[in-house]
Amino acid sequence: MSALADIRVLLVEPQSGMRASIHNMLTLCGITKIEHAISAGTALGAIQSRTLDLILCEYDLGIGQDGQQLLEDVRHHKLIPLSTLFFMVTAERGYEKVVSAAELAPNDYLLKPFTASNLLLRVNRALEKRAAFLPIYELIETGDLINALAACNRAEEMHSRYAVDFMRLRAELHVMLGEANQAELLYKHVVDSNGVDWARLGVAKSMYLQGRHQEAGQALQALVLHNTLFMDAYDWLAKNHEASGQLPSAKDVLSTAVGISPHSVRRLRKLGQIALETGDLDSAEKSFKKVVSKVRFSDFRDPEDHVMLVHALVQKGDSAQARSVVRELEKTMPKQIKMAVCKAISTAYIHGKNNDPRVTEELAAAVMGSRENIGLSTRMKLGLAKSCLENNLDEQASEVILDVMRNSTNHVDMERAVTIFEQAGRGELGQKLVKQSRQEVMDMVAAGVQKAKQGDYAGSVELMSIAAKQMPDNPQVIMNAALAYLKCLEHTGWQQNLGDKARSLIDAARLLDPTNTRIHAMRALYDELQVKYGIQRSFI
């Protein structure tokens, strides 16, 4: 009991009576550091202000977000460390069957009614397992994936009861290190030993990451037939269809998934996007209306959802409802950094449909606003460029597309950008921009490399730092910038500010291109330099 007195718990429960009842149960378990939240919004405030050991969250939170949406937000935006346990409390027994296979599933479920002894058993079991994984979680969160992998191997021998869980984590670490082939071998071993569905999914994901889309598609199709409630399998099957250019099939898979589990905002958003691309305007409107409604009370709502809804409504000829959506956008997110640009793009859609000459003013304003680093998505930029071309604003379209090409993280974005120009009858201009963007990146990187060869490591850092600011989403540029910092440290000695910057660039590159093996090598060099200069390992 004494160990439980030290853990910090957040209880998220809107009903005062149930809140008091669960609080009393926690107290009987020996847990005394208990905080309360009555909604997803108040829970986020507590989560962001302190580190928690356990979150007990009611699924049905009434008005606003439900417990699953809160879980998705805190995991997706990394608001809680891997060590924080998340228990979902629910009376809906069917809920567990639908979402228990999800990637963002809670650590455990508590089905009402439950007793204090049952709660104590679940908490102790989860804490015991967490203790075995805690050293590895700490390494992962500091970006030390290589040592995390080694620690996994050691822990698997020490804690044989969690051997399969450690094997799963090892496979995930191989994926993060860009070693999908190694992950595939581990997942296949688990499949042969246990036949669990998450391992079958892991095999398919590994195939996808290696570009083996046909094999991945076959494996995923078999998986959703075998387990019709495995929601992650549907998501990956849709993703595989999309990567293979089979958008109608991707839409059909997502529609099926939404029919089974209708609460995932990200799945609904993806369905809306693909429905819009395939011309299924009714599905697009329906999906984005649900997204806008579900995120209304979220701290992470995105004004781009309103833009997509406006786009669908305008194409359906419903300008009146589209204007209402724009007004709602302006009213509900006045301080959101992307709001002004999204409002301008939305208004331009409406003006363009109605042949209103003010469309060019709105598009010009949107292009000007997009020059700032406001986090506008590639999809939104491509839509903006297409509207510019449709209204003979070739210069503005070129500016936006050039930005997309400079920061392209995959060939799909580049192809979509070129297709926009081809569809507008300006294919030659599109190809010119492709060559220009590639040459700009090559010249910038070459200049940085030349500086380093000449021994001007500080100059190389300066050049690549500028390049990273200009092209923050280009993995090639970010990796070369990180390398410039590392080489400077290697030849001129350790400087903490440069070390911190190198580390942040490596982390940024991993997010942009997680399967690139160069990231593994750069992290290894970073660790070697810390050892060389006697620097204590930093925990950032």
VOSE-673391 format. One line per 8 residues: number of its first residue (from 1); their letters; for each residue x, y, z of C-alpha. Coordinates in pm, 1 decimal, padded with zeros to 6 digits. Layout:
NUM	A	X/Y/Z | ...
# end
This chain:
1	MSALADIR	00000.0/00000.0/00000.0 | 00282.3/00241.7/00086.3 | 00405.0/00257.6/-00274.2 | 00061.3/00368.2/-00390.2 | 00072.0/00666.8/-00155.9 | 00338.9/00822.2/-00379.9 | 00155.0/00800.6/-00712.2 | -00033.5/01098.0/-00853.0
9	VLLVEPQS	-00377.2/01027.6/-01002.1 | -00611.6/01237.8/-01214.9 | -00975.6/01131.1/-01196.0 | -01181.4/01254.4/-01491.7 | -01550.4/01208.8/-01414.3 | -01835.7/01455.8/-01480.5 | -02083.1/01308.8/-01229.1 | -02016.3/01427.2/-00874.2
17	GMRASIHN	-02158.6/01113.5/-00713.1 | -01950.5/00874.8/-00919.3 | -01648.0/01100.5/-00876.4 | -01681.2/01079.9/-00498.0 | -01731.6/00702.5/-00513.0 | -01419.3/00637.1/-00721.2 | -01220.7/00883.6/-00508.6 | -01315.3/00683.3/-00198.6
25	MLTLCGIT	-01209.7/00360.6/-00369.7 | -00871.8/00513.1/-00454.2 | -00831.5/00623.0/-00092.7 | -00910.6/00270.1/00026.6 | -00635.3/00149.2/-00206.5 | -00388.8/00376.1/-00028.9 | -00380.2/00642.1/-00300.7 | -00402.9/00992.9/-00157.8
33	KIEHAISA	-00265.9/01225.2/-00428.3 | -00586.4/01255.3/-00627.8 | -00694.9/01543.5/-00848.6 | -01031.6/01586.7/-01015.5 | -01144.1/01699.4/-01359.8 | -01502.9/01711.9/-01482.7 | -01439.9/01736.0/-01858.1 | -01176.6/01681.5/-02124.5
41	GTALGAIQ	-01095.6/02052.4/-02117.0 | -01029.6/02067.4/-01743.3 | -00838.8/01739.3/-01766.1 | -00602.0/01884.6/-02027.3 | -00521.0/02173.1/-01794.9 | -00416.7/01931.0/-01521.3 | -00229.9/01703.0/-01761.6 | -00026.4/01987.7/-01909.4
49	SRTLDLIL	00066.9/02138.7/-01573.4 | 00213.5/01833.8/-01399.8 | 00337.9/01476.9/-01445.0 | 00083.4/01209.5/-01358.7 | 00121.3/00839.9/-01286.2 | -00237.1/00738.9/-01362.6 | -00535.2/00892.2/-01539.4 | -00873.5/00734.9/-01460.0
57	CEYDLGIG	-01108.5/00867.9/-01725.9 | -01479.6/00811.7/-01775.9 | -01559.0/00739.0/-02139.1 | -01884.9/00937.6/-02145.2 | -01786.3/01290.0/-02043.2 | -02114.0/01449.0/-02148.6 | -02098.7/01767.1/-02358.1 | -01769.4/01805.9/-02538.7
65	QDGQQLLE	-01504.4/01543.1/-02599.9 | -01542.6/01187.0/-02480.0 | -01272.1/00988.1/-02304.8 | -01141.2/00826.6/-02623.9 | -01098.3/01165.6/-02790.1 | -00910.4/01290.0/-02484.0 | -00684.3/00984.8/-02499.2 | -00617.0/01045.7/-02869.4
73	DVRHHKLI	-00530.2/01409.8/-02802.9 | -00288.9/01344.5/-02516.0 | -00114.2/01058.4/-02695.2 | -00106.1/01219.3/-03040.3 | 00026.5/01550.9/-02907.1 | 00259.4/01374.3/-02660.0 | 00114.2/01554.7/-02359.2 | 00184.5/01261.3/-02128.9
81	PLSTLFFM	00500.1/01050.2/-02105.3 | 00499.4/00681.5/-02192.8 | 00506.9/00605.8/-01820.4 | 00165.8/00762.7/-01752.4 | -00105.3/00497.4/-01731.2 | -00447.6/00568.0/-01880.6 | -00748.0/00366.8/-01762.0 | -01083.0/00402.8/-01935.9
89	VTAERGYE	-01388.4/00374.1/-01711.9 | -01707.6/00276.8/-01890.8 | -02038.4/00099.7/-01853.2 | -02046.6/00025.6/-02226.3 | -01928.0/-00333.3/-02252.8 | -01942.0/-00324.4/-02631.3 | -01697.6/-00033.6/-02636.6 | -01400.0/-00244.7/-02530.6
97	KVVSAAEL	-01458.4/-00492.1/-02813.5 | -01458.2/-00214.7/-03072.0 | -01152.2/-00017.6/-02967.5 | -00933.3/-00256.7/-02769.4 | -00726.0/-00334.7/-03079.9 | -00663.4/00032.9/-03151.8 | -00311.9/00173.0/-03154.9 | -00422.6/00440.9/-02909.5
105	APNDYLLK	-00597.3/00203.8/-02672.0 | -00588.3/00273.3/-02297.0 | -00364.6/00067.1/-02071.1 | -00670.5/-00094.3/-01915.9 | -01050.5/-00079.6/-01894.0 | -01263.6/-00061.5/-01581.7 | -01615.9/-00177.5/-01651.9 | -01878.9/-00041.8/-01415.2
113	PFTASNLL	-01968.7/-00145.2/-01156.9 | -01633.0/-00232.2/-00999.2 | -01505.8/-00260.1/-00642.7 | -01209.1/-00109.9/-00460.9 | -01040.8/-00451.3/-00450.8 | -01081.0/-00486.9/-00827.7 | -00941.3/-00136.8/-00880.4 | -00646.0/-00213.7/-00652.8
121	LRVNRALE	-00570.7/-00532.2/-00844.1 | -00574.0/-00352.0/-01180.0 | -00361.8/-00059.3/-01060.2 | -00099.9/-00282.1/-00894.8 | -00079.1/-00499.4/-01203.2 | -00031.0/-00197.8/-01430.0 | 00229.6/-00039.8/-01201.6 | 00424.4/-00363.5/-01182.2
129	KRAAFLPI	00437.9/-00384.0/-01559.3 | 00528.2/-00016.0/-01587.6 | 00823.1/-00064.5/-01352.1 | 00969.0/-00324.4/-01590.0 | 00937.7/-00089.0/-01887.7 | 01025.0/00240.8/-01717.3 | 01403.0/00246.2/-01791.5 | 01328.8/00181.6/-02159.0
137	YELIETGD	01059.8/00451.5/-02171.2 | 01309.9/00703.0/-02032.5 | 01562.9/00615.9/-02303.1 | 01298.4/00644.2/-02575.1 | 01183.7/00984.3/-02453.6 | 01540.0/01117.4/-02461.4 | 01575.9/00991.1/-02818.9 | 01830.0/00721.9/-02726.7
145	LINALAAC	01666.4/00451.1/-02934.7 | 01979.0/00240.9/-02977.1 | 02028.6/00193.7/-02604.9 | 01652.8/00152.2/-02561.9 | 01670.4/-00141.9/-02801.1 | 01957.5/-00295.3/-02606.4 | 01770.4/-00240.0/-02279.1 | 01468.5/-00416.4/-02429.2
153	NRAEEMHS	01677.3/-00724.9/-02497.2 | 01807.2/-00731.2/-02138.1 | 01464.6/-00666.2/-01986.3 | 01309.1/-00944.7/-02192.2 | 01537.5/-01192.8/-02016.2 | 01476.9/-01043.0/-01670.6 | 01097.7/-01020.3/-01701.6 | 00996.6/-01326.7/-01899.1
161	RYAVDFMR	00625.9/-01276.5/-01822.1 | 00635.2/-00965.0/-02043.0 | 00850.9/-01121.9/-02314.2 | 00595.3/-01071.3/-02590.7 | 00540.7/-00708.2/-02486.6 | 00914.3/-00642.2/-02495.8 | 00935.7/-00808.0/-02836.0 | 00659.0/-00579.4/-02958.0
169	LRAELHVM	00844.5/-00275.3/-02827.5 | 01166.6/-00395.4/-02988.5 | 00988.3/-00419.7/-03322.8 | 00849.4/-00068.2/-03280.8 | 01198.7/00061.5/-03200.1 | 01336.6/-00100.9/-03516.0 | 01067.5/00083.0/-03713.6 | 01162.9/00411.3/-03544.4
177	LGEANQAE	01527.1/00345.1/-03634.2 | 01436.4/00291.7/-03999.7 | 01489.0/-00084.4/-03980.4 | 01152.3/-00209.2/-04102.4 | 01309.1/-00533.3/-04226.0 | 01427.8/-00615.7/-03872.6 | 01086.1/-00526.9/-03733.8 | 00922.3/-00761.3/-03982.8
185	LLYKHVVD	01133.1/-01054.7/-03859.9 | 01032.1/-00989.5/-03499.2 | 00664.4/-00953.4/-03582.5 | 00674.5/-01276.4/-03784.8 | 00833.0/-01455.7/-03488.8 | 00545.1/-01344.1/-03265.0 | 00290.9/-01449.1/-03527.8 | 00447.2/-01795.2/-03547.8
193	SNGVDWAR	00451.6/-01826.1/-03168.7 | 00122.9/-01666.2/-03067.2 | -00068.4/-01568.4/-03380.6 | -00182.6/-01240.5/-03222.1 | -00342.1/-00985.7/-03451.8 | -00122.0/-00691.7/-03352.4 | 00179.5/-00890.0/-03473.3 | 00005.0/-00967.5/-03803.7
201	LGVAKSMY	-00056.5/-00596.1/-03838.3 | 00309.9/-00532.4/-03757.8 | 00416.5/-00758.9/-04042.6 | 00190.3/-00571.3/-04283.7 | 00311.4/-00230.9/-04160.6 | 00672.7/-00339.6/-04204.3 | 00596.7/-00445.5/-04561.1 | 00430.3/-00109.6/-04626.0
209	LQGRHQEA	00731.8/00079.4/-04491.0 | 00956.0/-00119.0/-04726.0 | 00737.9/-00020.9/-05023.0 | 00593.9/-00370.5/-05068.2 | 00240.6/-00241.6/-05110.9 | 00092.4/-00543.5/-05285.2 | 00206.0/-00783.0/-05009.9 | 00098.7/-00538.3/-04740.9
217	GQALQALV	-00243.9/-00501.6/-04900.7 | -00297.7/-00876.6/-04912.0 | -00195.1/-00916.6/-04548.5 | -00415.3/-00629.8/-04433.2 | -00714.5/-00750.3/-04632.8 | -00682.2/-01092.7/-04470.7 | -00653.6/-00931.5/-04128.5 | -00974.1/-00726.5/-04150.7
225	LHNTLFMD	-01158.1/-01033.4/-04274.2 | -01022.6/-01231.7/-03979.3 | -01093.0/-00961.5/-03719.4 | -01368.0/-00726.1/-03833.0 | -01320.4/-00504.4/-03524.4 | -00946.1/-00439.7/-03566.1 | -00965.1/-00067.5/-03638.8 | -00592.8/-00008.4/-03693.5
233	AYDWLAKN	-00593.1/-00272.0/-03965.2 | -00862.7/-00078.1/-04152.3 | -00661.8/00244.6/-04118.9 | -00345.9/00083.9/-04254.4 | -00534.9/-00086.7/-04535.2 | -00677.2/00250.9/-04638.6 | -00330.8/00405.1/-04613.8 | -00188.9/00129.1/-04831.5
241	HEASGQLP	-00464.9/00178.5/-05090.6 | -00393.0/00553.2/-05093.5 | -00019.2/00499.1/-05140.4 | -00102.8/00266.2/-05431.5 | -00325.2/00531.3/-05591.7 | -00645.7/00338.4/-05519.1 | -00843.2/00622.0/-05360.9 | -01194.4/00475.0/-05412.6
249	SAKDVLST	-01083.5/00157.5/-05232.9 | -00930.2/00364.3/-04953.1 | -01259.8/00550.5/-04914.9 | -01460.2/00228.8/-04899.7 | -01233.3/00085.6/-04628.3 | -01255.7/00401.7/-04417.7 | -01633.8/00412.1/-04459.7 | -01655.2/00059.3/-04323.8
257	AVGISPHS	-01426.7/00149.0/-04031.2 | -01627.8/00459.5/-03944.0 | -01943.7/00250.1/-03948.5 | -01793.2/00020.4/-03685.1 | -01619.5/00281.5/-03468.9 | -01759.4/00628.9/-03546.6 | -01575.5/00835.9/-03286.2 | -01218.3/00868.1/-03418.2
265	VRRLRKLG	-01171.2/01225.1/-03540.8 | -00859.3/01143.1/-03738.6 | -01032.1/00859.9/-03922.8 | -01333.5/01078.4/-03999.6 | -01104.0/01352.9/-04123.2 | -00917.2/01114.7/-04350.8 | -01244.8/00980.0/-04489.0 | -01359.2/01334.8/-04562.9
273	QIALETGD	-01035.5/01422.6/-04739.7 | -01040.8/01116.7/-04963.4 | -01414.4/01152.7/-05029.3 | -01348.9/01508.9/-05146.7 | -01066.1/01393.5/-05374.1 | -01282.2/01121.7/-05528.0 | -01579.3/01352.9/-05581.1 | -01804.8/01192.1/-05319.5
281	LDSAEKSF	-01930.4/01527.5/-05194.2 | -02207.5/01388.8/-04975.8 | -01962.9/01172.2/-04780.3 | -01714.4/01459.1/-04759.3 | -01978.0/01696.0/-04621.3 | -02105.5/01438.4/-04373.2 | -01755.1/01349.1/-04250.6 | -01631.6/01704.6/-04203.8
289	KKVVSKVR	-01952.3/01809.5/-04029.7 | -01887.1/01534.0/-03778.0 | -01522.4/01637.2/-03741.5 | -01611.2/02002.3/-03682.7 | -01874.6/01900.5/-03430.4 | -01651.4/01657.7/-03241.4 | -01353.6/01894.5/-03211.1 | -01565.0/02193.5/-03113.3
297	FSDFRDPE	-01452.4/02162.3/-02751.8 | -01098.5/02044.0/-02819.2 | -00792.5/02256.0/-02749.9 | -00646.0/02110.9/-03069.3 | -00918.6/02193.6/-03319.0 | -00788.6/02284.7/-03661.7 | -00945.7/02556.1/-03881.6 | -00848.9/02351.4/-04187.1
305	DHVMLVHA	-01145.5/02124.4/-04109.3 | -01375.7/02419.5/-04170.8 | -01201.1/02490.2/-04500.8 | -01257.0/02133.4/-04617.0 | -01623.1/02149.4/-04517.2 | -01663.3/02479.2/-04705.0 | -01496.2/02324.0/-05010.5 | -01742.3/02033.4/-05009.2
313	LVQKGDSA	-02043.0/02261.3/-04962.4 | -01931.5/02499.7/-05237.5 | -01886.2/02213.8/-05484.2 | -02238.3/02101.1/-05397.2 | -02362.8/02451.7/-05475.2 | -02455.9/02537.6/-05114.9 | -02285.6/02875.8/-05079.4 | -02525.6/02989.0/-04807.3
321	QARSVVRE	-02427.8/02707.0/-04571.8 | -02062.7/02754.3/-04667.3 | -02079.6/03118.6/-04555.8 | -02228.6/03004.0/-04226.6 | -01931.8/02771.9/-04174.1 | -01690.3/03059.6/-04240.2 | -01871.4/03273.9/-03983.4 | -01849.3/02990.7/-03732.5
329	LEKTMPKQ	-01476.7/02954.5/-03803.2 | -01418.5/03323.1/-03738.2 | -01630.5/03317.0/-03422.7 | -01494.1/03000.8/-03259.7 | -01121.8/03033.1/-03341.2 | -01043.0/03406.1/-03359.2 | -00693.9/03367.5/-03210.2 | -00590.8/03048.3/-03388.5
337	IKMAVCKA	-00273.1/03115.7/-03587.0 | -00410.7/02968.0/-03911.4 | -00756.9/03121.4/-03884.7 | -00700.0/03424.6/-04109.8 | -00546.2/03219.5/-04391.2 | -00812.8/02949.9/-04363.7 | -01086.5/03212.3/-04369.3 | -00934.8/03367.7/-04681.5
345	ISTAYIHG	-00910.9/03030.9/-04860.1 | -01268.7/02944.7/-04762.2 | -01401.6/03280.0/-04876.7 | -01211.1/03244.7/-05204.0 | -01385.1/02911.6/-05267.0 | -01722.2/03082.4/-05223.5 | -01631.7/03383.2/-05438.2 | -01488.0/03159.9/-05708.2
353	KNNDPRVT	-01806.8/02955.8/-05728.3 | -02014.9/03273.5/-05759.3 | -01780.9/03445.8/-06009.0 | -01719.3/03721.6/-05755.7 | -01410.5/03927.5/-05860.5 | -01312.0/03958.6/-05493.7 | -01175.5/03604.9/-05521.2 | -00834.0/03736.6/-05627.4
361	EELAAAVM	-00810.1/03957.5/-05318.1 | -00881.6/03664.0/-05087.7 | -00634.5/03439.0/-05267.2 | -00363.1/03705.2/-05252.7 | -00425.7/03745.4/-04879.2 | -00407.8/03368.6/-04829.5 | -00079.1/03340.9/-05019.4 | 00068.7/03627.9/-04819.0
369	GSRENIGL	-00037.3/03465.0/-04492.4 | 00100.4/03126.3/-04596.3 | 00449.8/03274.5/-04618.6 | 00465.9/03266.6/-04241.3 | 00544.5/02940.6/-04062.1 | 00189.2/02887.8/-03935.2 | 00169.3/02512.2/-03985.8 | -00048.8/02513.7/-04294.9
377	STRMKLGL	-00073.7/02157.1/-04424.7 | 00053.9/02045.5/-04763.9 | -00301.3/01951.0/-04860.0 | -00420.1/02305.1/-04783.8 | -00132.6/02462.1/-04977.3 | -00204.8/02245.6/-05279.7 | -00569.6/02349.9/-05269.7 | -00466.3/02714.2/-05246.6
385	AKSCLENN	-00231.6/02678.9/-05544.6 | -00505.3/02511.8/-05749.4 | -00744.1/02800.8/-05676.7 | -00476.3/03049.5/-05779.3 | -00426.3/02872.8/-06112.2 | -00800.6/02860.9/-06173.1 | -00805.4/03238.8/-06132.0 | -00497.0/03305.5/-06348.5
393	LDEQASEV	-00272.5/03387.8/-06053.5 | 00021.4/03188.5/-06186.9 | 00285.0/03378.8/-05990.3 | 00108.8/03320.1/-05657.7 | 00043.3/02954.3/-05744.9 | 00410.6/02906.7/-05829.0 | 00516.4/03060.3/-05498.5 | 00294.9/02824.4/-05298.3
401	ILDVMRNS	00387.4/02515.0/-05499.4 | 00757.9/02596.7/-05479.0 | 00724.1/02602.3/-05101.0 | 00553.8/02261.6/-05110.8 | 00823.7/02117.6/-05333.9 | 01106.5/02254.0/-05121.1 | 00958.1/02087.7/-04815.5 | 00824.9/01771.8/-04980.0
409	TNHVDMER	00874.7/01468.9/-04756.5 | 00769.8/01214.6/-05018.1 | 00727.2/01168.1/-05391.6 | 00346.4/01168.6/-05357.7 | 00336.2/01537.4/-05260.2 | 00563.8/01625.0/-05550.7 | 00345.4/01431.1/-05794.6 | 00029.9/01598.2/-05665.6
417	AVTIFEQA	00190.5/01939.1/-05706.2 | 00286.5/01863.4/-06067.8 | -00061.0/01721.9/-06139.8 | -00222.7/02050.0/-06031.7 | -00026.3/02236.3/-06300.6 | -00094.5/01968.8/-06560.7 | -00469.5/01981.9/-06494.2 | -00458.1/02358.0/-06535.9
425	GRGELGQK	-00281.2/02322.4/-06870.7 | 00048.2/02452.6/-06728.1 | 00247.5/02129.2/-06707.4 | 00561.9/02294.7/-06838.8 | 00558.3/02547.7/-06553.4 | 00512.7/02264.0/-06303.2 | 00816.2/02076.4/-06434.5 | 01019.1/02396.7/-06425.9
433	LVKQSRQE	00934.9/02442.3/-06058.5 | 01034.8/02081.5/-05984.5 | 01379.9/02142.7/-06130.9 | 01411.5/02478.1/-05954.5 | 01319.1/02339.0/-05612.0 | 01555.9/02043.8/-05641.5 | 01840.4/02266.9/-05757.6 | 01785.0/02506.6/-05467.6
441	VMDMVAAG	01809.9/02222.7/-05216.0 | 02118.2/02076.2/-05385.9 | 02292.0/02414.3/-05400.9 | 02218.9/02490.7/-05035.8 | 02343.1/02152.7/-04915.5 | 02649.4/02165.1/-05143.9 | 02742.9/02508.4/-05009.7 | 02727.1/02380.9/-04654.0
449	VQKAKQGD	02937.0/02074.6/-04737.2 | 03195.7/02292.7/-04913.6 | 03228.8/02515.8/-04607.3 | 03293.2/02210.3/-04390.9 | 03553.5/02073.9/-04636.0 | 03734.6/02406.9/-04613.0 | 03740.7/02376.8/-04234.0 | 03484.0/02651.8/-04187.0
457	YAGSVELM	03255.7/02448.0/-03962.6 | 03091.5/02753.8/-03813.1 | 03015.2/02879.9/-04163.7 | 02867.3/02543.3/-04255.6 | 02643.8/02556.8/-03947.5 | 02531.9/02909.0/-04034.8 | 02440.1/02815.4/-04393.3 | 02257.9/02496.8/-04300.3
465	SIAAKQMP	02076.4/02670.0/-04016.6 | 01935.7/02919.6/-04267.4 | 01841.0/02632.7/-04499.2 | 01661.8/02451.7/-04214.1 | 01460.2/02763.9/-04135.6 | 01365.6/02809.8/-04501.3 | 01277.6/02441.9/-04553.4 | 01169.9/02313.1/-04210.2
473	DNPQVIMN	00979.0/02015.4/-04353.5 | 01245.7/01890.0/-04591.8 | 01408.4/01584.9/-04427.6 | 01717.6/01601.3/-04650.2 | 01787.2/01960.9/-04546.3 | 01715.0/01895.7/-04177.9 | 01944.7/01591.5/-04171.1 | 02226.4/01781.9/-04341.8
481	AALAYLKC	02180.4/02069.1/-04096.9 | 02207.1/01823.8/-03806.1 | 02521.9/01677.2/-03960.7 | 02674.0/02025.5/-03996.5 | 02624.8/02085.8/-03623.0 | 02769.6/01744.2/-03536.9 | 03078.6/01798.6/-03752.2 | 03129.7/02139.7/-03593.4
489	LEHTGWQQ	03115.9/01980.6/-03247.3 | 03349.2/01702.6/-03357.6 | 03619.1/01941.2/-03481.2 | 03583.1/02246.3/-03256.3 | 03481.2/02096.1/-02923.1 | 03155.9/02062.9/-02732.6 | 02934.1/02368.9/-02705.5 | 02608.9/02300.9/-02525.5
497	NLGDKARS	02399.3/02533.2/-02742.4 | 02525.1/02358.2/-03057.6 | 02471.3/02017.7/-02899.3 | 02113.0/02106.8/-02809.7 | 02047.4/02230.4/-03162.9 | 02195.4/01916.1/-03316.7 | 01974.4/01707.0/-03092.7 | 01658.8/01901.4/-03184.1
505	LIDAARLL	01738.3/01867.8/-03556.9 | 01789.4/01492.7/-03524.1 | 01454.2/01465.6/-03347.0 | 01289.1/01679.2/-03616.9 | 01439.6/01460.8/-03892.1 | 01306.5/01148.4/-03720.3 | 00955.8/01292.1/-03722.4 | 00981.7/01383.8/-04091.0
513	DPTNTRIH	01137.4/01059.9/-04214.1 | 01128.0/00799.3/-03935.2 | 01253.2/00510.6/-04148.9 | 01568.0/00684.2/-04277.5 | 01878.5/00497.6/-04158.5 | 02089.1/00816.7/-04162.4 | 01905.9/00929.6/-03848.2 | 02029.5/00621.9/-03665.8
521	AMRALYDE	02388.6/00702.9/-03765.9 | 02359.3/01068.8/-03662.3 | 02219.9/00978.6/-03321.5 | 02510.1/00734.6/-03276.0 | 02759.3/01012.7/-03364.1 | 02585.3/01247.4/-03119.1 | 02626.1/00990.4/-02840.5 | 02991.8/00928.5/-02935.6
529	LQVKYGIQ	03064.3/01300.8/-02912.7 | 02909.3/01320.6/-02567.6 | 03131.8/01036.6/-02453.6 | 03437.5/01189.2/-02622.6 | 03395.7/01520.8/-02443.7 | 03282.2/01371.2/-02113.1 | 02936.7/01521.5/-02136.0 | 02670.5/01375.0/-01908.9
537	RSFI	02387.3/01231.0/-02117.1 | 02123.0/01501.8/-02154.7 | 01759.0/01430.4/-02078.1 | 01561.0/01676.9/-02287.6
# end
